[in-house]
Amino acid sequence: YGQQAWEELAAKLRALPLAKPEARAIVRSFFSGARTLECDKQGRFLVPANLRAYADITLRQSVVLTGADNRIEVWSKDQWSRYNEEVEPDVTAIAASLAELGI
């Protein structure tokens, strides 16, 4: 997330009712995995080891950067391919249901 989008999401997360276990779990998950990343002079950034492990990314492995509205997602190339194979059959049906909603 960019800084503004992250701050907006963080505010929504902080407003969740912490009496609910599901709310505590999602808040814990988002904030514990969050990192501020700085780009170097060539526009590169280092993905922290815990996030590489979560994304199943190993050193010297191809990755895919995808734009997802107000954020960038980093995927291992293999995981991205598997995801697309799973989702592809449903894309037409999903698009049709969105069309019914006026999107």
LOMIDREN-666452 format. One record per residue: x, y, z of N, C-alpha, C in turn; residue number from 1. Coordinates in Angstrom, 2 decimals, decimal comma. Layout:
REM residues N
[[X; Y; Z]; [X; Y; Z]; [X; Y; Z]; NUM]
...
END
This chain:
REM residues 103
[[0,83; -1,18; 0,00]; [0,00; 0,00; 0,00]; [0,88; 1,24; 0,00]; 1]
[[0,41; 2,28; -0,66]; [1,04; 3,58; -0,50]; [0,70; 4,10; 0,90]; 2]
[[1,39; 5,14; 1,34]; [1,22; 5,63; 2,71]; [-0,22; 6,04; 3,00]; 3]
[[-0,85; 6,81; 2,11]; [-2,21; 7,28; 2,37]; [-3,20; 6,12; 2,41]; 4]
[[-3,09; 5,20; 1,45]; [-4,00; 4,05; 1,44]; [-3,81; 3,20; 2,69]; 5]
[[-2,55; 3,04; 3,12]; [-2,29; 2,25; 4,33]; [-2,91; 2,94; 5,55]; 6]
[[-2,75; 4,25; 5,66]; [-3,32; 4,97; 6,80]; [-4,84; 4,85; 6,83]; 7]
[[-5,49; 4,89; 5,66]; [-6,94; 4,73; 5,60]; [-7,35; 3,33; 6,05]; 8]
[[-6,63; 2,31; 5,58]; [-6,93; 0,94; 5,98]; [-6,66; 0,75; 7,47]; 9]
[[-5,55; 1,29; 7,96]; [-5,20; 1,15; 9,37]; [-6,28; 1,78; 10,26]; 10]
[[-6,81; 2,92; 9,84]; [-7,87; 3,57; 10,62]; [-9,11; 2,68; 10,69]; 11]
[[-9,44; 2,04; 9,58]; [-10,60; 1,13; 9,57]; [-10,34; -0,07; 10,47]; 12]
[[-9,12; -0,58; 10,43]; [-8,78; -1,73; 11,28]; [-8,83; -1,35; 12,75]; 13]
[[-8,34; -0,16; 13,08]; [-8,37; 0,29; 14,48]; [-9,80; 0,47; 14,99]; 14]
[[-10,74; 0,72; 14,10]; [-12,13; 0,94; 14,49]; [-12,90; -0,36; 14,69]; 15]
[[-12,30; -1,49; 14,34]; [-13,00; -2,77; 14,51]; [-13,22; -3,07; 15,99]; 16]
[[-14,31; -3,76; 16,31]; [-14,59; -4,08; 17,72]; [-13,66; -5,20; 18,22]; 17]
[[-12,72; -4,84; 19,08]; [-11,74; -5,81; 19,55]; [-12,34; -6,87; 20,47]; 18]
[[-13,60; -6,72; 20,81]; [-14,27; -7,76; 21,59]; [-14,52; -9,00; 20,73]; 19]
[[-14,48; -8,84; 19,41]; [-14,70; -9,96; 18,50]; [-13,37; -10,63; 18,17]; 20]
[[-13,27; -11,93; 18,37]; [-12,02; -12,63; 18,07]; [-11,57; -12,49; 16,61]; 21]
[[-12,54; -12,46; 15,67]; [-12,20; -12,32; 14,26]; [-11,54; -10,97; 13,98]; 22]
[[-12,05; -9,93; 14,63]; [-11,48; -8,59; 14,46]; [-10,06; -8,55; 15,01]; 23]
[[-9,85; -9,12; 16,20]; [-8,50; -9,15; 16,77]; [-7,55; -9,90; 15,86]; 24]
[[-8,01; -11,00; 15,29]; [-7,15; -11,82; 14,43]; [-6,75; -11,06; 13,17]; 25]
[[-7,67; -10,37; 12,53]; [-7,34; -9,67; 11,29]; [-6,45; -8,47; 11,58]; 26]
[[-6,70; -7,76; 12,68]; [-5,85; -6,63; 13,07]; [-4,43; -7,14; 13,34]; 27]
[[-4,32; -8,20; 14,09]; [-3,02; -8,79; 14,41]; [-2,29; -9,21; 13,14]; 28]
[[-3,00; -9,85; 12,24]; [-2,39; -10,33; 10,99]; [-1,88; -9,17; 10,14]; 29]
[[-2,69; -8,15; 9,94]; [-2,28; -7,03; 9,10]; [-1,12; -6,26; 9,70]; 30]
[[-1,22; -5,89; 10,97]; [-0,19; -5,05; 11,56]; [1,11; -5,80; 11,82]; 31]
[[1,03; -7,07; 12,15]; [2,27; -7,81; 12,42]; [3,08; -8,06; 11,15]; 32]
[[2,42; -8,11; 10,01]; [3,12; -8,35; 8,76]; [3,52; -7,08; 8,03]; 33]
[[3,08; -5,94; 8,52]; [3,32; -4,68; 7,80]; [4,77; -4,22; 7,98]; 34]
[[5,32; -3,71; 6,92]; [6,68; -3,15; 6,92]; [6,70; -1,92; 6,04]; 35]
[[7,47; -0,92; 6,45]; [7,73; 0,23; 5,59]; [8,97; -0,09; 4,78]; 36]
[[8,86; -0,01; 3,47]; [9,98; -0,32; 2,59]; [10,46; 0,93; 1,90]; 37]
[[11,76; 1,08; 1,82]; [12,37; 2,21; 1,13]; [12,99; 1,69; -0,17]; 38]
[[12,80; 2,43; -1,23]; [13,43; 2,09; -2,51]; [14,84; 2,67; -2,55]; 39]
[[15,73; 1,95; -3,20]; [17,08; 2,48; -3,39]; [17,08; 3,42; -4,60]; 40]
[[18,24; 3,92; -4,98]; [18,33; 4,89; -6,07]; [17,89; 4,32; -7,40]; 41]
[[17,87; 2,99; -7,53]; [17,44; 2,36; -8,78]; [15,98; 1,90; -8,71]; 42]
[[15,27; 2,28; -7,63]; [13,86; 1,94; -7,50]; [13,60; 0,54; -6,99]; 43]
[[14,62; -0,10; -6,43]; [14,46; -1,46; -5,92]; [14,15; -1,42; -4,43]; 44]
[[13,50; -2,46; -3,95]; [13,27; -2,59; -2,51]; [13,51; -4,03; -2,12]; 45]
[[13,91; -4,22; -0,87]; [14,17; -5,54; -0,34]; [12,93; -6,04; 0,39]; 46]
[[12,41; -7,16; -0,04]; [11,26; -7,76; 0,63]; [11,80; -8,51; 1,85]; 47]
[[11,32; -8,18; 3,06]; [11,82; -8,82; 4,27]; [11,64; -10,35; 4,23]; 48]
[[12,53; -11,04; 4,92]; [12,56; -12,51; 4,90]; [11,22; -13,13; 5,29]; 49]
[[10,55; -12,58; 6,30]; [9,28; -13,18; 6,72]; [8,21; -13,06; 5,63]; 50]
[[8,25; -11,97; 4,88]; [7,27; -11,82; 3,80]; [7,65; -12,67; 2,58]; 51]
[[8,95; -12,86; 2,35]; [9,37; -13,77; 1,27]; [8,92; -15,19; 1,60]; 52]
[[9,07; -15,58; 2,84]; [8,64; -16,92; 3,25]; [7,13; -17,07; 3,10]; 53]
[[6,37; -16,06; 3,50]; [4,92; -16,09; 3,37]; [4,49; -16,23; 1,91]; 54]
[[5,21; -15,54; 1,02]; [4,88; -15,57; -0,41]; [5,55; -16,73; -1,13]; 55]
[[6,29; -17,55; -0,40]; [7,00; -18,70; -0,98]; [7,99; -18,25; -2,06]; 56]
[[8,72; -17,18; -1,77]; [9,72; -16,64; -2,69]; [11,11; -16,98; -2,16]; 57]
[[11,91; -17,58; -3,01]; [13,28; -17,90; -2,63]; [14,23; -16,98; -3,41]; 58]
[[15,45; -16,89; -2,94]; [16,43; -16,05; -3,63]; [16,66; -16,55; -5,04]; 59]
[[16,90; -15,63; -5,93]; [17,18; -15,90; -7,34]; [16,00; -16,58; -8,06]; 60]
[[14,82; -16,40; -7,53]; [13,62; -16,94; -8,14]; [12,88; -15,81; -8,85]; 61]
[[12,24; -16,11; -9,95]; [11,44; -15,10; -10,65]; [10,22; -14,74; -9,83]; 62]
[[9,90; -13,45; -9,82]; [8,71; -12,99; -9,12]; [7,84; -12,21; -10,08]; 63]
[[6,60; -12,01; -9,69]; [5,64; -11,24; -10,46]; [5,12; -10,13; -9,56]; 64]
[[5,17; -8,89; -10,05]; [4,56; -7,76; -9,36]; [3,24; -7,48; -10,04]; 65]
[[2,17; -7,44; -9,27]; [0,87; -7,15; -9,85]; [0,27; -5,92; -9,18]; 66]
[[-0,37; -5,10; -9,96]; [-1,09; -3,96; -9,41]; [-2,46; -4,44; -8,99]; 67]
[[-2,84; -4,08; -7,77]; [-4,15; -4,46; -7,25]; [-4,77; -3,20; -6,62]; 68]
[[-5,28; -2,33; -7,49]; [-5,88; -1,06; -7,09]; [-4,85; -0,18; -6,39]; 69]
[[-4,92; -0,09; -5,07]; [-4,05; 0,84; -4,34]; [-2,85; 0,16; -3,70]; 70]
[[-2,50; -1,01; -4,20]; [-1,36; -1,74; -3,64]; [-0,66; -2,53; -4,73]; 71]
[[0,54; -2,95; -4,41]; [1,30; -3,84; -5,28]; [1,40; -5,18; -4,57]; 72]
[[1,17; -6,24; -5,31]; [1,34; -7,58; -4,75]; [2,59; -8,21; -5,37]; 73]
[[3,35; -8,90; -4,53]; [4,55; -9,60; -4,97]; [4,28; -11,09; -4,83]; 74]
[[4,36; -11,80; -5,95]; [4,08; -13,23; -5,99]; [5,30; -13,99; -6,51]; 75]
[[5,48; -15,21; -6,05]; [6,44; -16,07; -6,73]; [5,80; -16,38; -8,09]; 76]
[[6,63; -16,52; -9,11]; [6,10; -16,77; -10,45]; [5,26; -18,05; -10,47]; 77]
[[5,73; -19,09; -9,77]; [4,99; -20,36; -9,74]; [3,63; -20,21; -9,06]; 78]
[[3,60; -19,50; -7,91]; [2,33; -19,30; -7,20]; [1,36; -18,48; -8,05]; 79]
[[1,87; -17,47; -8,75]; [1,02; -16,64; -9,61]; [0,41; -17,48; -10,72]; 80]
[[1,21; -18,34; -11,32]; [0,71; -19,22; -12,39]; [-0,38; -20,14; -11,86]; 81]
[[-0,14; -20,74; -10,68]; [-1,15; -21,63; -10,09]; [-2,44; -20,87; -9,78]; 82]
[[-2,29; -19,66; -9,22]; [-3,47; -18,85; -8,91]; [-4,28; -18,58; -10,16]; 83]
[[-3,62; -18,17; -11,23]; [-4,32; -17,87; -12,47]; [-5,00; -19,10; -13,05]; 84]
[[-4,38; -20,25; -12,95]; [-5,01; -21,48; -13,43]; [-6,28; -21,79; -12,65]; 85]
[[-6,26; -21,51; -11,34]; [-7,44; -21,77; -10,50]; [-8,56; -20,77; -10,76]; 86]
[[-8,21; -19,51; -10,97]; [-9,20; -18,45; -11,10]; [-9,75; -18,32; -12,51]; 87]
[[-8,94; -18,61; -13,51]; [-9,32; -18,39; -14,91]; [-10,70; -18,96; -15,27]; 88]
[[-11,01; -20,19; -14,87]; [-12,34; -20,70; -15,24]; [-13,50; -19,89; -14,66]; 89]
[[-13,26; -19,18; -13,55]; [-14,33; -18,44; -12,89]; [-14,41; -16,98; -13,31]; 90]
[[-13,41; -16,47; -14,04]; [-13,36; -15,05; -14,38]; [-14,58; -14,60; -15,16]; 91]
[[-15,03; -15,39; -16,12]; [-16,20; -15,01; -16,91]; [-17,44; -14,91; -16,03]; 92]
[[-17,62; -15,86; -15,14]; [-18,78; -15,83; -14,24]; [-18,67; -14,65; -13,28]; 93]
[[-17,50; -14,38; -12,79]; [-17,30; -13,25; -11,87]; [-17,60; -11,95; -12,60]; 94]
[[-17,09; -11,81; -13,82]; [-17,35; -10,60; -14,61]; [-18,85; -10,43; -14,87]; 95]
[[-19,55; -11,50; -15,14]; [-20,99; -11,43; -15,39]; [-21,73; -10,96; -14,12]; 96]
[[-21,32; -11,46; -12,96]; [-21,99; -11,04; -11,73]; [-21,71; -9,58; -11,41]; 97]
[[-20,50; -9,09; -11,76]; [-20,19; -7,68; -11,56]; [-21,01; -6,81; -12,52]; 98]
[[-21,22; -7,30; -13,72]; [-22,02; -6,55; -14,70]; [-23,44; -6,35; -14,17]; 99]
[[-23,95; -7,34; -13,48]; [-25,29; -7,22; -12,89]; [-25,34; -6,14; -11,82]; 100]
[[-24,18; -5,85; -11,22]; [-24,09; -4,80; -10,20]; [-23,76; -3,44; -10,78]; 101]
[[-23,64; -3,38; -12,11]; [-23,35; -2,14; -12,77]; [-21,86; -1,80; -12,85]; 102]
[[-21,03; -2,80; -12,68]; [-19,57; -2,58; -12,74]; [-19,03; -3,15; -14,03]; 103]
END
